Amino acid sequence: MTYRRWFVVGVGFAVVGALVAAFAIFYGNFSPRGYVQDHYHRATGQDIGRDAIAYTSDKAPSQVAKDVTDAWQPADQYVDGSGVYLRYDDDSVVILPIATGSVILLERLGTAYPRYHSTVGNHWGWGRGSTVRGGGPGAGK
């Protein structure tokens, strides 16, 4: 093959790769937030201001939590009688019971932690999947 043919083949592969990447970006869910948005029903009437965006499911909170955590492993989670609290790197997913199933609240961690601190307290560590202290020399002192 000549260099020209190799160039044409290379450009063809690049175009196909770009199309696959564009499809994945626009139609994929690459976060717990995207997973919830794709799998549950939007419930604007249950939003908490502009911070917590609400979705609903007819499933119990424990089943919704299982579905979400099977798709996206949280950095931390806390479960009690009031609901399931999932912490991710930048987001939280809070699943609370309602009469018809569950309400799922998506919120940035910066506003969720102060809102739910009285519930999650020291159960949610900080950092990317680590505890509050982290690791390294002197950890745990």
N, CA, C and O atoms as a GROMACS GRO file, in nm:
protein
  564
    1MET      N    1   0.084  -0.120   0.000
    1MET     CA    2   0.000   0.000   0.000
    1MET      C    3   0.087   0.125   0.000
    1MET      O    4   0.197   0.126   0.056
    2THR      N    5   0.038   0.225  -0.061
    2THR     CA    6   0.111   0.351  -0.062
    2THR      C    7   0.075   0.431   0.062
    2THR      O    8  -0.019   0.398   0.134
    3TYR      N    9   0.152   0.534   0.085
    3TYR     CA   10   0.125   0.620   0.200
    3TYR      C   11  -0.014   0.684   0.193
    3TYR      O   12  -0.078   0.707   0.295
    4ARG      N   13  -0.056   0.712   0.073
    4ARG     CA   14  -0.188   0.775   0.056
    4ARG      C   15  -0.299   0.682   0.104
    4ARG      O   16  -0.392   0.726   0.172
    5ARG      N   17  -0.290   0.555   0.070
    5ARG     CA   18  -0.391   0.459   0.116
    5ARG      C   19  -0.389   0.446   0.268
    5ARG      O   20  -0.494   0.440   0.332
    6TRP      N   21  -0.269   0.440   0.327
    6TRP     CA   22  -0.260   0.433   0.474
    6TRP      C   23  -0.323   0.556   0.538
    6TRP      O   24  -0.389   0.548   0.641
    7PHE      N   25  -0.302   0.670   0.475
    7PHE     CA   26  -0.362   0.794   0.526
    7PHE      C   27  -0.514   0.786   0.522
    7PHE      O   28  -0.580   0.823   0.619
    8VAL      N   29  -0.570   0.738   0.412
    8VAL     CA   30  -0.715   0.725   0.397
    8VAL      C   31  -0.770   0.627   0.501
    8VAL      O   32  -0.872   0.654   0.563
    9VAL      N   33  -0.703   0.514   0.520
    9VAL     CA   34  -0.746   0.415   0.620
    9VAL      C   35  -0.741   0.477   0.760
    9VAL      O   36  -0.833   0.460   0.839
   10GLY      N   37  -0.634   0.549   0.790
   10GLY     CA   38  -0.620   0.614   0.920
   10GLY      C   39  -0.730   0.716   0.946
   10GLY      O   40  -0.787   0.721   1.054
   11VAL      N   41  -0.759   0.798   0.846
   11VAL     CA   42  -0.866   0.897   0.858
   11VAL      C   43  -1.000   0.827   0.877
   11VAL      O   44  -1.083   0.874   0.955
   12GLY      N   45  -1.023   0.717   0.809
   12GLY     CA   46  -1.149   0.642   0.824
   12GLY      C   47  -1.165   0.591   0.967
   12GLY      O   48  -1.272   0.604   1.026
   13PHE      N   49  -1.058   0.532   1.022
   13PHE     CA   50  -1.064   0.486   1.161
   13PHE      C   51  -1.086   0.602   1.258
   13PHE      O   52  -1.160   0.587   1.356
   14ALA      N   53  -1.024   0.715   1.232
   14ALA     CA   54  -1.041   0.831   1.320
   14ALA      C   55  -1.186   0.881   1.318
   14ALA      O   56  -1.241   0.915   1.422
   15VAL      N   57  -1.246   0.885   1.200
   15VAL     CA   58  -1.386   0.929   1.189
   15VAL      C   59  -1.478   0.833   1.263
   15VAL      O   60  -1.567   0.877   1.335
   16VAL      N   61  -1.458   0.704   1.246
   16VAL     CA   62  -1.541   0.605   1.315
   16VAL      C   63  -1.522   0.619   1.466
   16VAL      O   64  -1.620   0.614   1.541
   17GLY      N   65  -1.400   0.635   1.511
   17GLY     CA   66  -1.372   0.653   1.654
   17GLY      C   67  -1.440   0.778   1.709
   17GLY      O   68  -1.495   0.775   1.819
   18ALA      N   69  -1.435   0.886   1.634
   18ALA     CA   70  -1.498   1.010   1.678
   18ALA      C   71  -1.649   0.994   1.688
   18ALA      O   72  -1.711   1.045   1.781
   19LEU      N   73  -1.710   0.923   1.593
   19LEU     CA   74  -1.855   0.900   1.598
   19LEU      C   75  -1.893   0.814   1.719
   19LEU      O   76  -1.992   0.842   1.786
   20VAL      N   77  -1.816   0.711   1.746
   20VAL     CA   78  -1.844   0.625   1.862
   20VAL      C   79  -1.830   0.706   1.991
   20VAL      O   80  -1.915   0.696   2.080
   21ALA      N   81  -1.725   0.786   2.002
   21ALA     CA   82  -1.705   0.869   2.122
   21ALA      C   83  -1.818   0.970   2.138
   21ALA      O   84  -1.866   0.990   2.250
   22ALA      N   85  -1.860   1.034   2.031
   22ALA     CA   86  -1.969   1.132   2.040
   22ALA      C   87  -2.099   1.065   2.085
   22ALA      O   88  -2.172   1.119   2.168
   23PHE      N   89  -2.127   0.948   2.030
   23PHE     CA   90  -2.247   0.874   2.070
   23PHE      C   91  -2.241   0.841   2.219
   23PHE      O   92  -2.340   0.858   2.290
   24ALA      N   93  -2.127   0.793   2.266
   24ALA     CA   94  -2.112   0.757   2.407
   24ALA      C   95  -2.128   0.878   2.498
   24ALA      O   96  -2.190   0.868   2.604
   25ILE      N   97  -2.075   0.991   2.458
   25ILE     CA   98  -2.085   1.112   2.540
   25ILE      C   99  -2.229   1.160   2.549
   25ILE      O  100  -2.275   1.196   2.658
   26PHE      N  101  -2.300   1.162   2.438
   26PHE     CA  102  -2.435   1.217   2.438
   26PHE      C  103  -2.541   1.120   2.488
   26PHE      O  104  -2.646   1.162   2.537
   27TYR      N  105  -2.516   0.991   2.478
   27TYR     CA  106  -2.618   0.894   2.515
   27TYR      C  107  -2.579   0.803   2.630
   27TYR      O  108  -2.659   0.718   2.671
   28GLY      N  109  -2.460   0.817   2.682
   28GLY     CA  110  -2.416   0.733   2.793
   28GLY      C  111  -2.442   0.800   2.926
   28GLY      O  112  -2.470   0.920   2.932
   29ASN      N  113  -2.432   0.722   3.034
   29ASN     CA  114  -2.440   0.782   3.167
   29ASN      C  115  -2.309   0.749   3.238
   29ASN      O  116  -2.283   0.634   3.272
   30PHE      N  117  -2.230   0.850   3.261
   30PHE     CA  118  -2.095   0.833   3.312
   30PHE      C  119  -2.082   0.878   3.456
   30PHE      O  120  -1.973   0.913   3.501
   31SER      N  121  -2.192   0.877   3.529
   31SER     CA  122  -2.189   0.917   3.669
   31SER      C  123  -2.314   0.865   3.737
   31SER      O  124  -2.410   0.826   3.670
   32PRO      N  125  -2.314   0.863   3.870
   32PRO     CA  126  -2.437   0.825   3.939
   32PRO      C  127  -2.552   0.921   3.906
   32PRO      O  128  -2.668   0.880   3.899
   33ARG      N  129  -2.519   1.047   3.886
   33ARG     CA  130  -2.620   1.146   3.848
   33ARG      C  131  -2.685   1.107   3.715
   33ARG      O  132  -2.807   1.111   3.703
   34GLY      N  133  -2.605   1.071   3.617
   34GLY     CA  134  -2.658   1.029   3.488
   34GLY      C  135  -2.739   0.901   3.499
   34GLY      O  136  -2.841   0.886   3.431
   35TYR      N  137  -2.695   0.809   3.584
   35TYR     CA  138  -2.770   0.685   3.603
   35TYR      C  139  -2.910   0.714   3.657
   35TYR      O  140  -3.009   0.662   3.606
   36VAL      N  141  -2.918   0.797   3.760
   36VAL     CA  142  -3.048   0.830   3.818
   36VAL      C  143  -3.135   0.902   3.715
   36VAL      O  144  -3.253   0.870   3.701
   37GLN      N  145  -3.078   0.997   3.643
   37GLN     CA  146  -3.154   1.070   3.543
   37GLN      C  147  -3.209   0.978   3.434
   37GLN      O  148  -3.318   1.001   3.382
   38ASP      N  149  -3.134   0.874   3.400
   38ASP     CA  150  -3.176   0.782   3.294
   38ASP      C  151  -3.276   0.677   3.340
   38ASP      O  152  -3.351   0.624   3.258
   39HIS      N  153  -3.280   0.646   3.471
   39HIS     CA  154  -3.359   0.532   3.518
   39HIS      C  155  -3.480   0.567   3.604
   39HIS      O  156  -3.562   0.479   3.632
   40TYR      N  157  -3.493   0.692   3.647
   40TYR     CA  158  -3.603   0.727   3.736
   40TYR      C  159  -3.681   0.846   3.682
   40TYR      O  160  -3.634   0.915   3.591
   41HIS      N  161  -3.799   0.869   3.737
   41HIS     CA  162  -3.891   0.972   3.688
   41HIS      C  163  -3.864   1.105   3.758
   41HIS      O  164  -3.853   1.111   3.880
   42ARG      N  165  -3.852   1.211   3.679
   42ARG     CA  166  -3.828   1.345   3.732
   42ARG      C  167  -3.950   1.391   3.810
   42ARG      O  168  -4.063   1.374   3.765
   43ALA      N  169  -3.927   1.451   3.928
   43ALA     CA  170  -4.035   1.498   4.016
   43ALA      C  171  -4.002   1.640   4.062
   43ALA      O  172  -3.954   1.660   4.174
   44THR      N  173  -4.027   1.738   3.976
   44THR     CA  174  -3.990   1.876   4.006
   44THR      C  175  -4.058   1.929   4.132
   44THR      O  176  -4.002   2.015   4.200
   45GLY      N  177  -4.176   1.879   4.164
   45GLY     CA  178  -4.247   1.925   4.283
   45GLY      C  179  -4.180   1.884   4.413
   45GLY      O  180  -4.216   1.935   4.519
   46GLN      N  181  -4.083   1.793   4.408
   46GLN     CA  182  -4.015   1.748   4.528
   46GLN      C  183  -3.871   1.799   4.536
   46GLN      O  184  -3.797   1.760   4.626
   47ASP      N  185  -3.832   1.885   4.441
   47ASP     CA  186  -3.698   1.946   4.448
   47ASP      C  187  -3.684   2.024   4.578
   47ASP      O  188  -3.783   2.073   4.633
   48ILE      N  189  -3.562   2.035   4.625
   48ILE     CA  190  -3.533   2.121   4.740
   48ILE      C  191  -3.457   2.241   4.685
   48ILE      O  192  -3.335   2.236   4.667
   49GLY      N  193  -3.530   2.347   4.658
   49GLY     CA  194  -3.470   2.466   4.597
   49GLY      C  195  -3.404   2.431   4.465
   49GLY      O  196  -3.456   2.350   4.388
   50ARG      N  197  -3.288   2.493   4.441
   50ARG     CA  198  -3.211   2.461   4.321
   50ARG      C  199  -3.102   2.360   4.350
   50ARG      O  200  -3.032   2.316   4.259
   51ASP      N  201  -3.086   2.324   4.477
   51ASP     CA  202  -2.975   2.238   4.517
   51ASP      C  203  -3.002   2.090   4.496
   51ASP      O  204  -2.918   2.020   4.440
   52ALA      N  205  -3.116   2.041   4.540
   52ALA     CA  206  -3.146   1.898   4.536
   52ALA      C  207  -3.254   1.872   4.431
   52ALA      O  208  -3.367   1.918   4.444
   53ILE      N  209  -3.217   1.798   4.328
   53ILE     CA  210  -3.307   1.767   4.217
   53ILE      C  211  -3.371   1.631   4.246
   53ILE      O  212  -3.301   1.534   4.275
   54ALA      N  213  -3.505   1.624   4.239
   54ALA     CA  214  -3.578   1.505   4.281
   54ALA      C  215  -3.622   1.416   4.164
   54ALA      O  216  -3.659   1.463   4.057
   55TYR      N  217  -3.616   1.287   4.192
   55TYR     CA  218  -3.666   1.183   4.103
   55TYR      C  219  -3.746   1.087   4.189
   55TYR      O  220  -3.728   1.084   4.311
   56THR      N  221  -3.834   1.008   4.129
   56THR     CA  222  -3.912   0.912   4.206
   56THR      C  223  -3.903   0.773   4.143
   56THR      O  224  -3.871   0.757   4.026
   57SER      N  225  -3.932   0.674   4.228
   57SER     CA  226  -3.939   0.536   4.185
   57SER      C  227  -4.048   0.467   4.265
   57SER      O  228  -4.077   0.507   4.378
   58ASP      N  229  -4.109   0.365   4.207
   58ASP     CA  230  -4.208   0.289   4.282
   58ASP      C  231  -4.142   0.178   4.365
   58ASP      O  232  -4.211   0.103   4.434
   59LYS      N  233  -4.010   0.169   4.359
   59LYS     CA  234  -3.935   0.070   4.438
   59LYS      C  235  -3.904   0.125   4.577
   59LYS      O  236  -3.901   0.246   4.598
   60ALA      N  237  -3.880   0.035   4.670
   60ALA     CA  238  -3.839   0.073   4.806
   60ALA      C  239  -3.699   0.134   4.802
   60ALA      O  240  -3.621   0.103   4.712
   61PRO      N  241  -3.666   0.221   4.900
   61PRO     CA  242  -3.532   0.281   4.902
   61PRO      C  243  -3.419   0.179   4.898
   61PRO      O  244  -3.317   0.203   4.832
   62SER      N  245  -3.434   0.066   4.966
   62SER     CA  246  -3.328  -0.034   4.966
   62SER      C  247  -3.304  -0.091   4.826
   62SER      O  248  -3.190  -0.118   4.790
   63GLN      N  249  -3.410  -0.110   4.747
   63GLN     CA  250  -3.395  -0.162   4.611
   63GLN      C  251  -3.335  -0.056   4.518
   63GLN      O  252  -3.250  -0.088   4.434
   64VAL      N  253  -3.380   0.068   4.533
   64VAL     CA  254  -3.321   0.176   4.452
   64VAL      C  255  -3.173   0.188   4.484
   64VAL      O  256  -3.091   0.201   4.393
   65ALA      N  257  -3.138   0.183   4.613
   65ALA     CA  258  -2.998   0.193   4.653
   65ALA      C  259  -2.916   0.078   4.593
   65ALA      O  260  -2.804   0.100   4.547
   66LYS      N  261  -2.971  -0.042   4.593
   66LYS     CA  262  -2.901  -0.156   4.535
   66LYS      C  263  -2.878  -0.133   4.385
   66LYS      O  264  -2.769  -0.158   4.334
   67ASP      N  265  -2.980  -0.086   4.316
   67ASP     CA  266  -2.967  -0.061   4.172
   67ASP      C  267  -2.859   0.044   4.144
   67ASP      O  268  -2.775   0.025   4.056
   68VAL      N  269  -2.862   0.153   4.220
   68VAL     CA  270  -2.764   0.261   4.198
   68VAL      C  271  -2.624   0.215   4.234
   68VAL      O  272  -2.530   0.239   4.159
   69THR      N  273  -2.609   0.148   4.349
   69THR     CA  274  -2.474   0.106   4.391
   69THR      C  275  -2.420  -0.009   4.306
   69THR      O  276  -2.298  -0.025   4.296
   70ASP      N  277  -2.507  -0.090   4.246
   70ASP     CA  278  -2.459  -0.191   4.152
   70ASP      C  279  -2.400  -0.125   4.028
   70ASP      O  280  -2.303  -0.176   3.970
   71ALA      N  281  -2.458  -0.013   3.986
   71ALA     CA  282  -2.409   0.059   3.869
   71ALA      C  283  -2.290   0.149   3.903
   71ALA      O  284  -2.195   0.158   3.825
   72TRP      N  285  -2.294   0.214   4.018
   72TRP     CA  286  -2.190   0.309   4.060
   72TRP      C  287  -2.161   0.290   4.207
   72TRP      O  288  -2.244   0.321   4.292
   73GLN      N  289  -2.044   0.239   4.238
   73GLN     CA  290  -2.003   0.214   4.376
   73GLN      C  291  -1.977   0.347   4.448
   73GLN      O  292  -1.896   0.426   4.401
   74PRO      N  293  -2.046   0.374   4.559
   74PRO     CA  294  -2.025   0.500   4.630
   74PRO      C  295  -1.894   0.500   4.710
   74PRO      O  296  -1.840   0.394   4.743
   75ALA      N  297  -1.843   0.618   4.738
   75ALA     CA  298  -1.727   0.631   4.824
   75ALA      C  299  -1.765   0.599   4.968
   75ALA      O  300  -1.686   0.540   5.042
   76ASP      N  301  -1.884   0.636   5.008
   76ASP     CA  302  -1.939   0.606   5.141
   76ASP      C  303  -2.089   0.593   5.130
   76ASP      O  304  -2.151   0.648   5.039
   77GLN      N  305  -2.147   0.520   5.223
   77GLN     CA  306  -2.292   0.516   5.230
   77GLN      C  307  -2.334   0.499   5.375
   77GLN      O  308  -2.262   0.441   5.457
   78TYR      N  309  -2.452   0.551   5.405
   78TYR     CA  310  -2.509   0.542   5.538
   78TYR      C  311  -2.656   0.508   5.522
   78TYR      O  312  -2.726   0.568   5.441
   79VAL      N  313  -2.702   0.411   5.600
   79VAL     CA  314  -2.840   0.367   5.594
   79VAL      C  315  -2.897   0.370   5.734
   79VAL      O  316  -2.837   0.318   5.828
   80ASP      N  317  -3.014   0.432   5.748
   80ASP     CA  318  -3.087   0.424   5.874
   80ASP      C  319  -3.237   0.425   5.842
   80ASP      O  320  -3.275   0.414   5.725
   81GLY      N  321  -3.319   0.437   5.942
   81GLY     CA  322  -3.464   0.432   5.922
   81GLY      C  323  -3.518   0.545   5.836
   81GLY      O  324  -3.628   0.534   5.782
   82SER      N  325  -3.442   0.654   5.824
   82SER     CA  326  -3.492   0.767   5.745
   82SER      C  327  -3.462   0.754   5.597
   82SER      O  328  -3.527   0.819   5.515
   83GLY      N  329  -3.365   0.670   5.559
   83GLY     CA  330  -3.334   0.653   5.418
   83GLY      C  331  -3.194   0.601   5.394
   83GLY      O  332  -3.128   0.551   5.486
   84VAL      N  333  -3.150   0.612   5.269
   84VAL     CA  334  -3.018   0.567   5.227
   84VAL      C  335  -2.943   0.690   5.175
   84VAL      O  336  -2.996   0.764   5.092
   85TYR      N  337  -2.822   0.709   5.223
   85TYR     CA  338  -2.742   0.827   5.190
   85TYR      C  339  -2.613   0.780   5.124
   85TYR      O  340  -2.529   0.718   5.189
   86LEU      N  341  -2.598   0.811   4.996
   86LEU     CA  342  -2.481   0.768   4.919
   86LEU      C  343  -2.395   0.889   4.888
   86LEU      O  344  -2.443   0.990   4.838
   87ARG      N  345  -2.264   0.876   4.919
   87ARG     CA  346  -2.170   0.985   4.889
   87ARG      C  347  -2.078   0.939   4.777
   87ARG      O  348  -2.017   0.832   4.784
   88TYR      N  349  -2.068   1.023   4.675
   88TYR     CA  350  -1.975   1.002   4.566
   88TYR      C  351  -1.872   1.114   4.571
   88TYR      O  352  -1.877   1.198   4.661
   89ASP      N  353  -1.778   1.116   4.476
   89ASP     CA  354  -1.672   1.216   4.480
   89ASP      C  355  -1.725   1.359   4.484
   89ASP      O  356  -1.678   1.440   4.564
   90ASP      N  357  -1.821   1.390   4.399
   90ASP     CA  358  -1.872   1.527   4.389
   90ASP      C  359  -2.021   1.538   4.420
   90ASP      O  360  -2.071   1.648   4.443
   91ASP      N  361  -2.090   1.426   4.420
   91ASP     CA  362  -2.236   1.426   4.434
   91ASP      C  363  -2.281   1.339   4.550
   91ASP      O  364  -2.207   1.256   4.602
   92SER      N  365  -2.406   1.361   4.588
   92SER     CA  366  -2.471   1.270   4.681
   92SER      C  367  -2.600   1.222   4.615
   92SER      O  368  -2.660   1.292   4.534
   93VAL      N  369  -2.641   1.102   4.653
   93VAL     CA  370  -2.769   1.047   4.611
   93VAL      C  371  -2.838   1.007   4.741
   93VAL      O  372  -2.793   0.915   4.810
   94VAL      N  373  -2.946   1.076   4.774
   94VAL     CA  374  -3.019   1.049   4.897
   94VAL      C  375  -3.153   0.988   4.858
   94VAL      O  376  -3.229   1.046   4.780
   95ILE      N  377  -3.181   0.870   4.912
   95ILE     CA  378  -3.302   0.796   4.876
   95ILE      C  379  -3.390   0.786   5.000
   95ILE      O  380  -3.353   0.723   5.099
   96LEU      N  381  -3.505   0.849   4.992
   96LEU     CA  382  -3.596   0.856   5.107
   96LEU      C  383  -3.727   0.785   5.074
   96LEU      O  384  -3.772   0.787   4.960
   97PRO      N  385  -3.788   0.722   5.175
   97PRO     CA  386  -3.915   0.654   5.149
   97PRO      C  387  -4.030   0.754   5.136
   97PRO      O  388  -4.036   0.855   5.205
   98ILE      N  389  -4.121   0.722   5.046
   98ILE     CA  390  -4.248   0.794   5.034
   98ILE      C  391  -4.357   0.687   5.023
   98ILE      O  392  -4.326   0.569   5.005
   99ALA      N  393  -4.482   0.726   5.033
   99ALA     CA  394  -4.593   0.630   5.034
   99ALA      C  395  -4.594   0.540   4.910
   99ALA      O  396  -4.633   0.424   4.919
  100THR      N  397  -4.552   0.594   4.796
  100THR     CA  398  -4.560   0.517   4.671
  100THR      C  399  -4.425   0.459   4.628
  100THR      O  400  -4.413   0.412   4.515
  101GLY      N  401  -4.326   0.461   4.713
  101GLY     CA  402  -4.194   0.407   4.679
  101GLY      C  403  -4.082   0.489   4.739
  101GLY      O  404  -4.059   0.487   4.860
  102SER      N  405  -4.011   0.562   4.652
  102SER     CA  406  -3.893   0.638   4.697
  102SER      C  407  -3.884   0.771   4.624
  102SER      O  408  -3.928   0.785   4.510
  103VAL      N  409  -3.826   0.867   4.692
  103VAL     CA  410  -3.782   0.990   4.627
  103VAL      C  411  -3.630   0.987   4.630
  103VAL      O  412  -3.570   0.956   4.733
  104ILE      N  413  -3.568   1.019   4.517
  104ILE     CA  414  -3.424   1.016   4.502
  104ILE      C  415  -3.379   1.160   4.480
  104ILE      O  416  -3.421   1.225   4.384
  105LEU      N  417  -3.294   1.209   4.568
  105LEU     CA  418  -3.247   1.347   4.560
  105LEU      C  419  -3.101   1.350   4.515
  105LEU      O  420  -3.015   1.290   4.579
  106LEU      N  421  -3.074   1.419   4.405
  106LEU     CA  422  -2.938   1.439   4.356
  106LEU      C  423  -2.892   1.577   4.399
  106LEU      O  424  -2.961   1.676   4.378
  107GLU      N  425  -2.775   1.581   4.461
  107GLU     CA  426  -2.727   1.709   4.512
  107GLU      C  427  -2.575   1.708   4.514
  107GLU      O  428  -2.512   1.605   4.539
  108ARG      N  429  -2.516   1.823   4.487
  108ARG     CA  430  -2.371   1.837   4.498
  108ARG      C  431  -2.333   1.816   4.644
  108ARG      O  432  -2.407   1.851   4.736
  109LEU      N  433  -2.216   1.758   4.664
  109LEU     CA  434  -2.172   1.724   4.799
  109LEU      C  435  -2.156   1.848   4.888
  109LEU      O  436  -2.178   1.841   5.009
  110GLY      N  437  -2.119   1.958   4.827
  110GLY     CA  438  -2.099   2.082   4.904
  110GLY      C  439  -2.226   2.133   4.973
  110GLY      O  440  -2.216   2.196   5.078
  111THR      N  441  -2.343   2.107   4.916
  111THR     CA  442  -2.468   2.148   4.981
  111THR      C  443  -2.536   2.032   5.053
  111THR      O  444  -2.612   2.053   5.147
  112ALA      N  445  -2.508   1.909   5.008
  112ALA     CA  446  -2.571   1.792   5.071
  112ALA      C  447  -2.515   1.765   5.210
  112ALA      O  448  -2.590   1.735   5.302
  113TYR      N  449  -2.384   1.776   5.226
  113TYR     CA  450  -2.326   1.743   5.356
  113TYR      C  451  -2.381   1.832   5.467
  113TYR      O  452  -2.421   1.779   5.572
  114PRO      N  453  -2.386   1.964   5.450
  114PRO     CA  454  -2.446   2.046   5.556
  114PRO      C  455  -2.594   2.013   5.579
  114PRO      O  456  -2.642   2.017   5.693
  115ARG      N  457  -2.666   1.981   5.474
  115ARG     CA  458  -2.808   1.950   5.487
  115ARG      C  459  -2.830   1.822   5.567
  115ARG      O  460  -2.920   1.815   5.651
  116TYR      N  461  -2.748   1.720   5.544
  116TYR     CA  462  -2.768   1.590   5.605
  116TYR      C  463  -2.668   1.558   5.716
  116TYR      O  464  -2.661   1.444   5.763
  117HIS      N  465  -2.590   1.656   5.758
  117HIS     CA  466  -2.487   1.633   5.859
  117HIS      C  467  -2.545   1.573   5.987
  117HIS      O  468  -2.482   1.486   6.049
  118SER      N  469  -2.662   1.617   6.027
  118SER     CA  470  -2.720   1.564   6.151
  118SER      C  471  -2.754   1.416   6.138
  118SER      O  472  -2.766   1.346   6.238
  119THR      N  473  -2.769   1.368   6.016
  119THR     CA  474  -2.797   1.226   5.994
  119THR      C  475  -2.669   1.147   5.967
  119THR      O  476  -2.644   1.046   6.033
  120VAL      N  477  -2.589   1.193   5.871
  120VAL     CA  478  -2.471   1.116   5.832
  120VAL      C  479  -2.352   1.143   5.923
  120VAL      O  480  -2.262   1.060   5.934
  121GLY      N  481  -2.352   1.260   5.988
  121GLY     CA  482  -2.246   1.294   6.084
  121GLY      C  483  -2.109   1.251   6.040
  121GLY      O  484  -2.059   1.293   5.935
  122ASN      N  485  -2.046   1.166   6.121
  122ASN     CA  486  -1.911   1.119   6.091
  122ASN      C  487  -1.910   0.995   6.002
  122ASN      O  488  -1.803   0.939   5.977
  123HIS      N  489  -2.025   0.953   5.954
  123HIS     CA  490  -2.031   0.833   5.872
  123HIS      C  491  -1.980   0.857   5.731
  123HIS      O  492  -1.924   0.767   5.669
  124TRP      N  493  -2.001   0.979   5.679
  124TRP     CA  494  -1.948   1.010   5.547
  124TRP      C  495  -1.808   1.064   5.566
  124TRP      O  496  -1.789   1.169   5.627
  125GLY      N  497  -1.709   0.993   5.513
  125GLY     CA  498  -1.573   1.044   5.516
  125GLY      C  499  -1.555   1.143   5.402
  125GLY      O  500  -1.642   1.157   5.317
  126TRP      N  501  -1.444   1.211   5.402
  126TRP     CA  502  -1.413   1.304   5.295
  126TRP      C  503  -1.303   1.249   5.210
  126TRP      O  504  -1.231   1.159   5.252
  127GLY      N  505  -1.287   1.300   5.093
  127GLY     CA  506  -1.184   1.255   5.001
  127GLY      C  507  -1.243   1.158   4.901
  127GLY      O  508  -1.362   1.126   4.906
  128ARG      N  509  -1.162   1.113   4.813
  128ARG     CA  510  -1.208   1.025   4.706
  128ARG      C  511  -1.203   0.880   4.754
  128ARG      O  512  -1.107   0.807   4.729
  129GLY      N  513  -1.310   0.840   4.822
  129GLY     CA  514  -1.321   0.702   4.866
  129GLY      C  515  -1.240   0.671   4.990
  129GLY      O  516  -1.218   0.553   5.020
  130SER      N  517  -1.194   0.772   5.061
  130SER     CA  518  -1.113   0.746   5.179
  130SER      C  519  -1.184   0.798   5.303
  130SER      O  520  -1.293   0.854   5.294
  131THR      N  521  -1.121   0.778   5.416
  131THR     CA  522  -1.177   0.829   5.540
  131THR      C  523  -1.139   0.974   5.557
  131THR      O  524  -1.066   1.029   5.474
  132VAL      N  525  -1.186   1.036   5.663
  132VAL     CA  526  -1.158   1.177   5.689
  132VAL      C  527  -1.008   1.199   5.704
  132VAL      O  528  -0.954   1.297   5.652
  133ARG      N  529  -0.937   1.108   5.777
  133ARG     CA  530  -0.795   1.124   5.802
  133ARG      C  531  -0.709   1.098   5.681
  133ARG      O  532  -0.600   1.155   5.669
  134GLY      N  533  -0.755   1.016   5.591
  134GLY     CA  534  -0.673   0.981   5.477
  134GLY      C  535  -0.564   0.883   5.516
  134GLY      O  536  -0.578   0.811   5.615
  135GLY      N  537  -0.457   0.878   5.438
  135GLY     CA  538  -0.349   0.784   5.467
  135GLY      C  539  -0.218   0.855   5.477
  135GLY      O  540  -0.214   0.977   5.490
  136GLY      N  541  -0.110   0.780   5.471
  136GLY     CA  542   0.021   0.838   5.472
  136GLY      C  543   0.080   0.846   5.611
  136GLY      O  544   0.018   0.801   5.707
  137PRO      N  545   0.200   0.902   5.623
  137PRO     CA  546   0.270   0.909   5.751
  137PRO      C  547   0.186   0.985   5.854
  137PRO      O  548   0.133   1.093   5.826
  138GLY      N  549   0.175   0.930   5.970
  138GLY     CA  550   0.103   0.996   6.079
  138GLY      C  551  -0.047   0.974   6.075
  138GLY      O  552  -0.118   1.028   6.159
  139ALA      N  553  -0.097   0.897   5.981
  139ALA     CA  554  -0.240   0.873   5.971
  139ALA      C  555  -0.288   0.800   6.095
  139ALA      O  556  -0.225   0.705   6.140
  140GLY      N  557  -0.397   0.845   6.149
  140GLY     CA  558  -0.455   0.779   6.265
  140GLY      C  559  -0.402   0.826   6.398
  140GLY      O  560  -0.443   0.775   6.502
  141LYS      N  561  -0.309   0.922   6.397
  141LYS     CA  562  -0.254   0.973   6.523
  141LYS      C  563  -0.348   1.070   6.587
  141LYS      O  564  -0.319   1.124   6.694
   0.00000   0.00000   0.00000
